[in-house]
Amino acid sequence: MIQINALEKYYGLQPVLKQAGFVLNPGERVGLVGRNGSGKTTLFRMILGQEHQDSGTITIPDYYKIGHLSQHINFTHDSVIKEACSSLPDNDDGIDESFKAETVLMGLGFSKEEFDTDPRMLSGGYQVRLNLAKVLVSGPNLLLLDEPTNYLDILSLRWLSGFLRNWQNELLIITHDKSFMDSVTTHTMALHRCSLKKIAGSTDNVYARLLEEEELYERTRINDDKKRMETEQFINRFRAKASKAKAVQSRVKALQKHEVQEKLSSIQNLDFAFNEARFTGRHLIEARDLSFGYSAEGPRLIEGLSFFIGKSDRIAIIGKNGRGKTTLLNLLAGELKPDAGSVVRHDSLQVAYFGQTNINRLNHENTVEQEIMNSHPDHSRGKARSICGAMMFSGDTALKKVSVLSGGEKSRVLLGKLLVSPTNMLMLDEPTNHLDMESTESLVEAVDAFGGAVILVTHSEMILHSLATRLIVFDRGRVTLFEGTYQDFLDRVGWADEEESLPGGFSAVKEPQYSKKEMRRLRAELVNEKSRMLGKLQKKIDQVENDIIALEAGIEKSNEELMAASVAGNGDRIGELSKLLHESQTAVDALFQELEVLHTDFDTRSEDFEKRLENLQAEIV
């Protein structure tokens, strides 16, 4: 359990947190949401002790172990598997748990052939995956994950989602992928207006609650302003009348005591629509028997692919990283030439292409306004300023140079450039990578409303379910066209690498397979884990119950003393005892709530262990 009270953090005069607090209870998996730059990562760094709060307290039990995903790369072993195993917790019973490291590595996209690779030879994305694997196998009380999905492909994301749903300890996670967050969390906590609000359920729940509270605040503020105005009018009208002097003074004092509620500042959202160009033909692009590879000796990424893009199609390109998804987009955009086959583009085709290489092509010496204005057919400054505002670069922020922008801000600049460009086909390569949750939802709405064709690369299953009606799938060593939605694909075909979950929350791909001896060893480990886990929970339950009994005994005694004080007419003692009774009853109520959570957690984990034991028994038999 972690308790945070009255936390305050400022950068200069800019507040990040003001009187913020929350409690992370046993077994809770909490998603932390908030705008880019609102302070989510800062909160994580304070929990880890990497930054210090200006005031307030962060209470973490001494025994509590926190595992966090570090972007800092520091490998000390000469192979991937040794590096992953180096984070396994010490095991006094002599059981070799290296299978956990193997399973997690394969779930995150490593093949068995890569286990002996030197970690320093991996790409940056796979080095981050290895860091994530080390955290997942380390057995912490709390997993602290800041954007763990950034370097994962769709299959690794699906595996990680299953792993985190089975996570038995606590979890705090930041991710811009709304559907991923909602699939793994039990609670959502919003960092909003420098404050923290945590409630049970999905991101929709917490945003709905915040909206209700702000609407109530605004109604109360307007009502208070009206009453204040009426009071001021009364004071001004009767200030000079002696007969009303007492009433006037009373109103003046009341007015001085009443705190003025400030109007909430507006929070800007992306709000835009793409500039749709007219198209009267049937097919924008037709790919005929398309093949491509980066070297004559190496395998081809694309072989014999044929498909067309209709004027209102929504096509998603899906598959693991490194299989050729971005390459296919570049072939369609004319930035690469195929080895064989052809890409036929309609004469009226006008493409707006969002890709990571396009972001790199932004002129760092230009301002945001200049970059967008240079893309406008008429070089209109007025239109550019309007687009800047829609992309959340209002006022002087539109005059920032591209060189000083964050990754998310550069993504918004590129989106702005696309908005001023007339287009009848959007090509989008991971357009949400640097966008926060609210901006992602605005982008999806704008793409959905676009009247032209859309072809996109994404690993977000939320976007796939929302937009895709046709798929180009890189899987099973080939690339194929699938006519149908993403849900149709999952129901009718599915991913080649996905199989049932193994016990202990470790989802597996097709290998490794375990012998009966190894499965019996797993069962022994699971029994020990059950005993340790449920034993800890039972101790907590016993302690809370004992605390309740002690407090209730104190309440009974205080009630007797209160009756005696009432009979004696001892006003001071009555006041003391009344305050004590109120505090004791509040503490009892809080303990009962904690006890309910603990009992629910105990029952849930007991059932889970029993199911896992049954599954293991079936494997052994």
C-alpha positions as CSV (number, residue, x, y, z in Angstrom):
1,M,0.0,0.0,0.0
2,I,1.2,3.5,-0.9
3,Q,-0.3,6.6,0.7
4,I,0.2,10.1,-0.7
5,N,-1.0,13.1,1.2
6,A,-1.2,16.9,0.5
7,L,1.5,16.6,-2.2
8,E,2.7,19.9,-3.7
9,K,5.2,20.3,-6.6
10,Y,6.1,23.5,-8.5
11,Y,8.5,24.3,-11.3
12,G,9.3,27.9,-10.7
13,L,5.8,29.5,-10.3
14,Q,4.1,26.8,-12.4
15,P,2.2,24.3,-10.2
16,V,2.3,20.6,-11.1
17,L,0.5,19.2,-8.0
18,K,-1.4,21.1,-5.3
19,Q,-2.6,19.3,-2.2
20,A,-2.8,16.1,-4.2
21,G,-3.3,12.7,-2.6
22,F,-4.4,9.1,-3.1
23,V,-4.1,5.6,-1.6
24,L,-3.0,2.6,-3.6
25,N,-4.6,-0.4,-2.0
26,P,-3.5,-4.0,-2.2
27,G,-4.2,-5.6,-5.6
28,E,-5.3,-2.4,-7.3
29,R,-4.2,-1.8,-10.9
30,V,-4.5,1.9,-11.6
31,G,-4.2,3.8,-14.9
32,L,-2.9,7.3,-14.6
33,V,-4.3,9.7,-17.2
34,G,-3.8,13.4,-17.9
35,R,-2.7,15.8,-20.6
36,N,0.9,15.6,-21.9
37,G,2.9,17.9,-19.6
38,S,0.4,17.6,-16.7
39,G,2.9,15.9,-14.4
40,K,2.3,12.2,-14.7
41,T,5.9,11.2,-15.1
42,T,6.9,13.7,-12.4
43,L,4.6,11.9,-10.0
44,F,6.3,8.6,-10.9
45,R,9.7,10.1,-10.3
46,M,8.6,11.4,-6.9
47,I,7.3,7.9,-5.9
48,L,10.7,6.5,-7.0
49,G,12.6,9.2,-5.1
50,Q,14.2,10.6,-8.2
51,E,12.5,13.9,-7.6
52,H,11.4,15.6,-4.3
53,Q,8.1,17.2,-3.6
54,D,7.9,20.7,-2.3
55,S,5.6,19.6,0.5
56,G,3.4,16.7,1.5
57,T,4.2,13.1,2.2
58,I,4.7,9.9,0.2
59,T,4.4,6.9,2.5
60,I,5.8,3.5,1.3
61,P,6.3,0.5,3.6
62,D,9.9,-0.6,4.2
63,Y,9.4,-4.0,2.7
64,Y,7.8,-2.6,-0.5
65,K,9.6,-3.3,-3.7
66,I,8.9,-1.1,-6.7
67,G,9.8,-2.2,-10.2
68,H,9.8,0.5,-12.9
69,L,10.5,0.6,-16.6
70,S,13.6,2.6,-17.1
71,Q,14.5,4.2,-20.4
72,H,18.2,4.1,-19.2
73,I,20.0,1.3,-20.9
74,N,22.7,-0.4,-18.8
75,F,23.3,-4.1,-19.6
76,T,25.8,-6.2,-17.7
77,H,25.5,-9.6,-19.3
78,D,26.6,-11.0,-22.7
79,S,23.2,-12.5,-23.7
80,V,19.6,-11.6,-23.7
81,I,18.5,-14.5,-21.6
82,K,21.2,-13.9,-19.0
83,E,20.3,-10.3,-18.8
84,A,16.6,-11.1,-18.2
85,C,17.4,-13.8,-15.7
86,S,19.5,-11.4,-13.7
87,S,16.3,-9.7,-12.5
88,L,14.6,-12.8,-11.2
89,P,14.1,-12.6,-7.4
90,D,16.3,-14.7,-5.1
91,N,14.7,-18.1,-4.6
92,D,15.6,-19.9,-1.4
93,D,13.8,-23.2,-2.3
94,G,16.3,-23.9,-5.2
95,I,13.6,-23.9,-7.9
96,D,15.0,-22.7,-11.3
97,E,12.6,-19.9,-12.5
98,S,14.4,-19.2,-15.8
99,F,11.4,-20.4,-17.6
100,K,9.6,-17.2,-16.5
101,A,12.2,-15.1,-18.2
102,E,12.0,-17.2,-21.4
103,T,8.2,-16.9,-21.5
104,V,8.2,-13.2,-20.9
105,L,10.9,-12.6,-23.5
106,M,8.9,-14.5,-26.1
107,G,5.7,-12.8,-25.1
108,L,7.5,-9.4,-25.8
109,G,8.6,-10.6,-29.3
110,F,12.0,-12.2,-28.8
111,S,12.6,-15.5,-30.6
112,K,14.6,-18.3,-28.9
113,E,17.3,-17.8,-31.5
114,E,17.8,-14.2,-30.1
115,F,18.3,-15.4,-26.5
116,D,22.0,-15.7,-27.0
117,T,22.4,-12.3,-28.7
118,D,24.4,-9.6,-26.9
119,P,21.9,-7.1,-25.6
120,R,24.1,-4.2,-26.8
121,M,23.6,-5.4,-30.4
122,L,19.8,-5.1,-30.2
123,S,17.9,-2.1,-31.7
124,G,16.8,0.6,-29.4
125,G,13.2,-0.6,-29.3
126,Y,14.3,-4.2,-28.4
127,Q,16.6,-2.9,-25.7
128,V,13.6,-1.2,-24.1
129,R,11.6,-4.4,-24.5
130,L,14.4,-6.2,-22.6
131,N,14.3,-3.6,-19.9
132,L,10.5,-4.3,-19.7
133,A,11.1,-8.0,-19.5
134,K,13.5,-7.5,-16.6
135,V,10.9,-5.5,-14.7
136,L,8.1,-8.0,-15.3
137,V,10.1,-11.0,-14.0
138,S,11.5,-9.2,-10.9
139,G,8.5,-9.9,-8.7
140,P,7.9,-6.4,-7.3
141,N,5.1,-5.4,-5.0
142,L,4.3,-2.5,-7.4
143,L,4.8,-2.3,-11.2
144,L,5.4,1.3,-12.2
145,L,5.1,1.5,-16.0
146,D,5.5,4.7,-17.9
147,E,4.4,4.3,-21.6
148,P,5.4,0.6,-21.8
149,T,3.5,0.2,-25.1
150,N,5.7,2.7,-27.1
151,Y,8.1,0.1,-28.6
152,L,5.7,-2.9,-28.8
153,D,3.9,-4.3,-31.8
154,I,0.3,-5.5,-31.8
155,L,1.1,-9.1,-30.7
156,S,3.4,-8.0,-27.9
157,L,0.7,-5.6,-26.8
158,R,-1.9,-8.3,-26.7
159,W,0.5,-10.5,-24.7
160,L,1.3,-7.7,-22.2
161,S,-2.4,-7.0,-21.8
162,G,-3.0,-10.6,-20.7
163,F,0.1,-10.6,-18.4
164,L,-1.0,-7.4,-16.6
165,R,-4.6,-8.6,-16.2
166,N,-3.2,-11.6,-14.3
167,W,-0.9,-9.4,-12.2
168,Q,-1.6,-10.1,-8.5
169,N,0.2,-7.2,-6.9
170,E,-0.2,-3.4,-7.5
171,L,0.2,-1.6,-10.8
172,L,0.4,2.1,-11.8
173,I,0.5,2.6,-15.5
174,I,0.7,5.6,-17.9
175,T,-0.2,5.0,-21.5
176,H,-1.9,7.0,-24.2
177,D,-3.6,3.8,-25.5
178,K,-7.1,4.0,-23.9
179,S,-8.2,0.5,-24.8
180,F,-5.0,-1.0,-23.5
181,M,-5.3,0.9,-20.2
182,D,-9.0,-0.1,-19.7
183,S,-8.2,-3.7,-20.5
184,V,-5.7,-4.1,-17.6
185,T,-6.8,-1.7,-14.8
186,T,-9.2,-1.9,-12.0
187,H,-9.2,1.9,-11.3
188,T,-8.4,5.1,-13.1
189,M,-6.7,8.1,-11.6
190,A,-6.7,11.5,-13.4
191,L,-4.1,14.2,-12.9
192,H,-6.3,17.1,-13.6
193,R,-5.9,20.8,-12.7
194,C,-2.9,19.9,-10.4
195,S,-5.1,17.5,-8.4
196,L,-5.6,13.7,-8.3
197,K,-8.9,11.9,-8.7
198,K,-9.0,8.1,-8.4
199,I,-12.2,6.0,-8.9
200,A,-13.0,2.4,-9.8
201,G,-13.5,1.5,-13.4
202,S,-12.4,2.7,-16.8
203,T,-11.1,6.0,-18.1
204,D,-14.7,6.9,-19.2
205,N,-15.8,6.7,-15.6
206,V,-13.2,9.2,-14.3
207,Y,-13.7,11.6,-17.1
208,A,-17.5,11.5,-16.6
209,R,-16.9,12.2,-12.9
210,L,-14.6,15.1,-13.6
211,L,-17.1,16.6,-16.0
212,E,-19.9,16.3,-13.4
213,E,-17.8,18.0,-10.7
214,E,-16.8,20.8,-13.0
215,E,-20.4,21.4,-14.1
216,L,-21.4,21.5,-10.5
217,Y,-18.6,23.8,-9.6
218,E,-19.5,26.2,-12.4
219,R,-23.2,26.2,-11.4
220,T,-22.2,26.9,-7.8
221,R,-19.8,29.6,-8.9
222,I,-22.5,31.4,-10.9
223,N,-24.9,31.2,-8.1
224,D,-22.3,32.5,-5.6
225,D,-21.5,35.4,-8.0
226,K,-25.2,36.3,-8.2
227,K,-25.6,36.2,-4.4
228,R,-22.4,38.3,-4.0
229,M,-23.7,40.9,-6.4
230,E,-27.0,41.1,-4.6
231,T,-25.2,41.5,-1.3
232,E,-23.0,44.3,-2.7
233,Q,-26.1,46.1,-4.1
234,F,-27.7,45.9,-0.6
235,I,-24.6,47.3,1.0
236,N,-24.3,50.1,-1.5
237,R,-28.0,51.0,-1.2
238,F,-28.3,51.1,2.6
239,R,-24.7,52.0,3.7
240,A,-25.8,55.6,4.5
241,K,-29.0,54.7,6.4
242,A,-28.4,54.6,10.2
243,S,-31.5,52.2,10.6
244,K,-29.8,49.7,8.4
245,A,-26.3,50.0,9.8
246,K,-26.3,46.7,11.7
247,A,-27.7,44.8,8.7
248,V,-25.1,46.4,6.4
249,Q,-22.2,45.6,8.7
250,S,-23.4,42.0,9.0
251,R,-23.5,41.7,5.2
252,V,-20.0,43.3,4.9
253,K,-18.5,40.7,7.3
254,A,-20.3,37.8,5.6
255,L,-19.0,39.1,2.2
256,Q,-15.4,39.3,3.6
257,K,-15.5,35.8,4.9
258,H,-17.0,34.2,1.8
259,E,-14.2,33.0,-0.6
260,V,-14.6,34.0,-4.2
261,Q,-14.7,31.0,-6.5
262,E,-12.5,31.6,-9.6
263,K,-13.8,30.7,-13.0
264,L,-12.1,27.5,-14.2
265,S,-9.6,28.0,-17.0
266,S,-10.6,26.5,-20.3
267,I,-8.7,23.3,-21.4
268,Q,-8.0,23.2,-25.1
269,N,-8.7,20.2,-27.2
270,L,-7.6,19.3,-30.7
271,D,-10.6,20.3,-32.9
272,F,-10.1,19.9,-36.6
273,A,-11.2,18.4,-39.9
274,F,-9.1,17.3,-42.9
275,N,-9.3,19.3,-46.1
276,E,-11.1,16.9,-48.4
277,A,-10.3,17.0,-52.1
278,R,-12.9,15.9,-54.7
279,F,-12.5,12.5,-56.3
280,T,-14.9,11.1,-58.9
281,G,-13.0,7.9,-59.9
282,R,-13.4,4.4,-58.5
283,H,-9.9,3.4,-57.3
284,L,-7.3,5.8,-55.9
285,I,-4.5,3.3,-56.0
286,E,-4.1,-0.2,-57.4
287,A,-1.2,-2.5,-56.4
288,R,-0.5,-5.3,-58.9
289,D,1.6,-8.3,-57.9
290,L,3.8,-6.1,-55.7
291,S,7.1,-7.4,-54.4
292,F,9.9,-5.7,-52.5
293,G,13.1,-6.5,-50.5
294,Y,15.9,-4.2,-49.4
295,S,18.6,-6.5,-50.7
296,A,18.9,-8.9,-53.6
297,E,20.3,-11.6,-51.3
298,G,17.8,-11.2,-48.4
299,P,14.2,-12.3,-48.2
300,R,11.5,-10.1,-49.7
301,L,9.3,-8.3,-47.2
302,I,6.4,-8.2,-49.7
303,E,5.8,-10.9,-52.3
304,G,3.0,-10.9,-54.9
305,L,0.6,-8.6,-53.1
306,S,-2.3,-7.2,-55.1
307,F,-5.1,-5.0,-53.9
308,F,-6.9,-1.7,-54.6
309,I,-7.8,1.3,-52.5
310,G,-11.3,2.6,-53.1
311,K,-12.3,6.2,-52.6
312,S,-13.8,5.7,-49.1
313,D,-11.8,2.6,-47.9
314,R,-10.5,2.3,-44.4
315,I,-7.5,-0.1,-44.6
316,A,-5.3,-1.0,-41.7
317,I,-1.8,-2.6,-42.2
318,I,-1.1,-4.8,-39.2
319,G,1.6,-7.2,-38.0
320,K,4.8,-7.4,-35.9
321,N,7.5,-4.7,-36.1
322,G,10.1,-5.1,-38.8
323,R,7.9,-7.1,-41.2
324,G,7.4,-4.4,-43.8
325,K,4.3,-2.3,-42.8
326,T,6.0,1.1,-43.2
327,T,7.8,-0.1,-46.3
328,L,4.4,-0.9,-47.9
329,L,3.2,2.7,-47.2
330,N,6.4,4.1,-48.7
331,L,5.8,2.0,-51.8
332,L,2.2,3.3,-52.1
333,A,3.4,6.9,-51.6
334,G,6.1,6.5,-54.3
335,E,9.0,7.0,-51.9
336,L,10.3,3.5,-52.8
337,K,10.2,1.5,-56.1
338,P,9.0,-2.1,-56.1
339,D,11.3,-4.9,-57.2
340,A,8.4,-6.4,-59.2
341,G,4.8,-5.5,-59.9
342,S,3.5,-2.0,-60.0
343,V,1.6,0.7,-58.1
344,V,-0.9,2.5,-60.3
345,R,-2.0,5.9,-59.0
346,H,-5.1,7.7,-60.3
347,D,-4.3,11.1,-61.9
348,S,-6.5,12.8,-59.3
349,L,-4.9,11.2,-56.3
350,Q,-3.8,13.7,-53.6
351,V,-2.0,12.1,-50.7
352,A,-1.5,13.5,-47.2
353,Y,1.2,11.3,-45.6
354,F,1.8,11.2,-41.8
355,G,4.9,9.2,-40.9
356,Q,7.9,9.3,-38.6
357,T,10.3,10.2,-41.4
358,N,7.9,13.1,-42.3
359,I,8.3,14.4,-38.8
360,N,12.1,14.3,-39.2
361,R,11.7,16.4,-42.3
362,L,10.2,19.4,-40.5
363,N,12.5,22.4,-40.8
364,H,13.8,23.0,-37.3
365,E,14.5,26.6,-38.0
366,N,11.0,27.4,-38.9
367,T,8.3,28.5,-36.5
368,V,5.1,26.4,-36.1
369,E,3.3,29.1,-38.1
370,Q,5.8,29.1,-40.9
371,E,5.8,25.3,-41.3
372,I,2.0,25.2,-41.6
373,M,1.9,28.3,-43.8
374,N,4.5,26.8,-46.2
375,S,2.2,23.8,-46.8
376,H,-0.9,25.9,-47.6
377,P,-1.6,26.2,-51.4
378,D,-2.0,30.0,-51.1
379,H,0.6,30.4,-48.3
380,S,-2.2,32.0,-46.2
381,R,-1.1,33.3,-42.9
382,G,-4.6,33.7,-41.6
383,K,-5.5,30.0,-42.4
384,A,-2.1,28.9,-40.9
385,R,-3.0,30.8,-37.7
386,S,-6.4,29.1,-37.6
387,I,-4.8,25.7,-38.0
388,C,-2.2,26.5,-35.3
389,G,-5.1,27.2,-32.9
390,A,-6.8,23.9,-33.8
391,M,-3.5,22.1,-33.1
392,M,-3.2,23.8,-29.7
393,F,-0.6,26.4,-30.7
394,S,-2.5,29.5,-29.8
395,G,-1.1,33.0,-29.5
396,D,2.7,33.3,-29.2
397,T,3.1,29.5,-29.0
398,A,2.6,29.5,-32.8
399,L,5.9,31.4,-33.0
400,K,7.9,28.7,-31.3
401,K,10.7,27.2,-33.4
402,V,10.2,23.5,-34.3
403,S,13.6,22.8,-32.8
404,V,12.3,23.4,-29.2
405,L,9.2,21.3,-29.6
406,S,8.5,18.0,-27.9
407,G,7.8,14.8,-29.9
408,G,4.1,15.3,-29.3
409,E,4.2,18.9,-30.4
410,K,6.0,18.0,-33.6
411,S,3.3,15.4,-34.3
412,R,0.7,18.1,-34.0
413,V,2.7,20.4,-36.4
414,L,2.8,17.6,-39.0
415,L,-1.0,17.0,-38.5
416,G,-1.5,20.8,-39.1
417,K,0.5,20.6,-42.3
418,L,-1.8,17.8,-43.4
419,L,-4.9,19.8,-42.6
420,V,-4.1,22.6,-45.0
421,S,-3.2,20.2,-47.8
422,P,-6.2,19.2,-50.0
423,T,-6.3,15.4,-50.0
424,N,-8.5,12.5,-51.0
425,M,-6.3,9.9,-49.3
426,L,-4.7,9.9,-45.8
427,M,-1.7,7.7,-45.2
428,L,-1.0,7.5,-41.5
429,D,1.9,5.6,-39.9
430,E,1.5,5.4,-36.2
431,P,0.0,8.9,-36.0
432,T,-0.8,8.6,-32.2
433,N,2.6,7.7,-31.0
434,H,3.3,11.1,-29.3
435,L,-0.3,12.2,-28.7
436,D,-2.1,12.1,-25.3
437,M,-5.4,10.2,-24.9
438,E,-7.6,13.2,-25.6
439,S,-5.7,14.2,-28.7
440,T,-5.8,10.6,-30.0
441,E,-9.6,10.5,-29.6
442,S,-9.9,13.8,-31.5
443,L,-7.7,12.4,-34.3
444,V,-9.8,9.2,-34.6
445,E,-13.0,11.3,-34.8
446,A,-11.5,13.5,-37.5
447,V,-10.3,10.4,-39.5
448,D,-13.6,8.8,-39.1
449,A,-15.4,11.9,-40.5
450,F,-13.0,12.2,-43.4
451,G,-14.8,11.5,-46.7
452,G,-11.8,10.1,-48.6
453,A,-9.8,6.9,-48.3
454,V,-7.6,6.1,-45.3
455,I,-4.7,3.6,-45.1
456,L,-2.9,3.4,-41.8
457,V,-0.4,1.5,-39.7
458,T,-1.2,1.2,-36.1
459,H,-0.8,-1.2,-33.1
460,S,-3.8,0.3,-31.3
461,E,-6.6,-2.2,-31.2
462,M,-9.0,0.6,-30.2
463,I,-8.2,2.4,-33.5
464,L,-8.4,-0.9,-35.4
465,H,-11.9,-1.7,-34.0
466,S,-13.0,1.9,-34.6
467,L,-11.9,2.5,-38.1
468,A,-10.7,-0.6,-40.1
469,T,-13.0,-2.3,-42.6
470,R,-10.2,-4.1,-44.6
471,L,-6.8,-5.3,-43.5
472,I,-3.4,-6.0,-44.9
473,V,-1.9,-8.6,-42.6
474,F,1.8,-9.4,-42.1
475,D,1.7,-12.8,-40.4
476,R,2.7,-16.4,-40.9
477,G,5.7,-15.3,-43.0
478,R,3.6,-13.6,-45.7
479,V,1.5,-10.6,-46.4
480,T,-2.2,-11.0,-47.3
481,L,-5.3,-9.0,-47.9
482,F,-8.2,-9.7,-45.5
483,E,-11.6,-8.5,-46.4
484,G,-13.4,-7.7,-43.1
485,T,-13.0,-5.9,-39.8
486,Y,-10.3,-6.5,-37.2
487,Q,-12.8,-8.4,-35.1
488,D,-13.7,-10.6,-38.1
489,F,-10.0,-11.3,-38.5
490,L,-9.6,-12.3,-34.8
491,D,-12.7,-14.5,-35.0
492,R,-12.0,-16.2,-38.3
493,V,-8.2,-16.3,-38.6
494,G,-6.3,-14.9,-35.5
495,W,-2.6,-14.4,-34.9
496,A,-0.3,-17.4,-35.6
497,D,1.7,-16.9,-32.4
498,E,-1.1,-16.7,-29.9
499,E,-1.9,-19.7,-27.6
500,E,-3.4,-20.4,-24.2
501,S,-1.9,-18.9,-21.1
502,L,0.3,-20.8,-18.8
503,P,-0.1,-20.7,-15.0
504,G,1.2,-17.8,-12.9
505,G,0.1,-15.1,-15.3
506,F,2.7,-15.8,-18.0
507,S,1.0,-16.0,-21.4
508,A,3.0,-18.2,-23.7
509,V,3.5,-18.4,-27.5
510,K,3.8,-21.8,-29.1
511,E,6.9,-22.7,-27.1
512,P,8.3,-23.8,-24.7
513,Q,6.4,-27.0,-23.9
514,Y,7.0,-28.5,-20.5
515,S,7.5,-32.1,-19.4
516,K,5.4,-33.7,-16.6
517,K,8.3,-33.3,-14.2
518,E,8.5,-29.6,-15.0
519,M,4.8,-29.2,-14.6
520,R,4.9,-30.9,-11.2
521,R,7.6,-28.4,-10.2
522,L,5.4,-25.6,-11.4
523,R,2.6,-27.0,-9.2
524,A,4.8,-27.1,-6.2
525,E,5.9,-23.5,-6.9
526,L,2.3,-22.4,-7.3
527,V,1.3,-24.0,-4.0
528,N,4.1,-22.2,-2.2
529,E,3.1,-18.9,-4.0
530,K,-0.5,-19.4,-2.8
531,S,0.6,-20.0,0.8
532,R,2.8,-16.9,0.8
533,M,0.4,-14.6,-0.9
534,L,-2.8,-15.6,1.0
535,G,-0.8,-15.8,4.2
536,K,0.2,-12.1,3.9
537,L,-3.4,-11.2,3.1
538,Q,-4.7,-13.1,6.0
539,K,-2.3,-11.3,8.4
540,K,-3.5,-8.0,7.1
541,I,-7.1,-9.0,7.5
542,D,-6.4,-10.2,11.1
543,Q,-4.7,-6.9,11.9
544,V,-7.5,-4.8,10.5
545,E,-10.1,-6.8,12.4
546,N,-8.1,-6.4,15.7
547,D,-7.9,-2.7,15.1
548,I,-11.7,-2.5,14.6
549,I,-12.3,-4.5,17.8
550,A,-9.9,-2.2,19.8
551,L,-11.6,1.0,18.4
552,E,-15.1,-0.3,19.0
553,A,-14.1,-1.1,22.6
554,G,-12.8,2.4,22.9
555,I,-16.1,3.8,21.5
556,E,-18.1,1.8,24.0
557,K,-16.0,3.2,26.8
558,S,-16.3,6.7,25.5
559,N,-20.1,6.4,25.3
560,E,-20.2,5.4,28.9
561,E,-18.0,8.4,29.9
562,L,-20.2,10.7,27.7
563,M,-23.3,9.6,29.6
564,A,-21.5,10.3,32.9
565,A,-20.3,13.7,31.7
566,S,-23.9,14.6,30.6
567,V,-25.3,13.7,34.0
568,A,-22.6,15.8,35.7
569,G,-23.1,18.7,33.2
570,N,-19.4,18.8,32.4
571,G,-19.5,20.7,29.1
572,D,-15.8,20.6,28.3
573,R,-15.6,16.8,28.8
574,I,-18.7,16.4,26.7
575,G,-17.0,18.3,23.9
576,E,-13.8,16.3,24.1
577,L,-15.7,13.0,24.1
578,S,-17.9,13.9,21.2
579,K,-14.9,14.8,19.1
580,L,-13.2,11.6,20.1
581,L,-16.2,9.5,19.3
582,H,-16.5,11.2,15.9
583,E,-12.9,10.5,15.1
584,S,-13.1,6.9,16.3
585,Q,-16.2,6.2,14.3
586,T,-14.6,7.7,11.2
587,A,-11.6,5.4,11.7
588,V,-13.8,2.4,12.1
589,D,-15.7,3.2,8.9
590,A,-12.4,3.5,7.0
591,L,-11.2,0.2,8.4
592,F,-14.4,-1.6,7.4
593,Q,-13.9,-0.3,3.9
594,E,-10.3,-1.5,3.9
595,L,-11.5,-4.9,5.3
596,E,-14.0,-5.2,2.5
597,V,-11.3,-4.6,-0.1
598,L,-9.0,-7.2,1.6
599,H,-11.7,-9.9,1.8
600,T,-12.6,-9.3,-1.9
601,D,-9.0,-9.6,-2.8
602,F,-8.5,-12.7,-0.7
603,D,-11.5,-14.4,-2.3
604,T,-10.5,-13.4,-5.8
605,R,-6.9,-14.6,-5.4
606,S,-8.1,-17.9,-3.8
607,E,-10.4,-18.6,-6.7
608,D,-7.6,-17.7,-9.1
609,F,-5.1,-20.0,-7.4
610,E,-7.6,-22.9,-7.5
611,K,-8.3,-22.4,-11.2
612,R,-4.5,-22.3,-11.9
613,L,-4.0,-25.5,-9.8
614,E,-6.8,-27.2,-11.7
615,N,-5.3,-26.3,-15.0
616,L,-1.9,-27.6,-13.9
617,Q,-3.4,-30.8,-12.6
618,A,-5.1,-31.3,-16.0
619,E,-1.7,-30.8,-17.7
620,I,0.0,-33.4,-15.4
621,V,-2.7,-36.0,-15.9
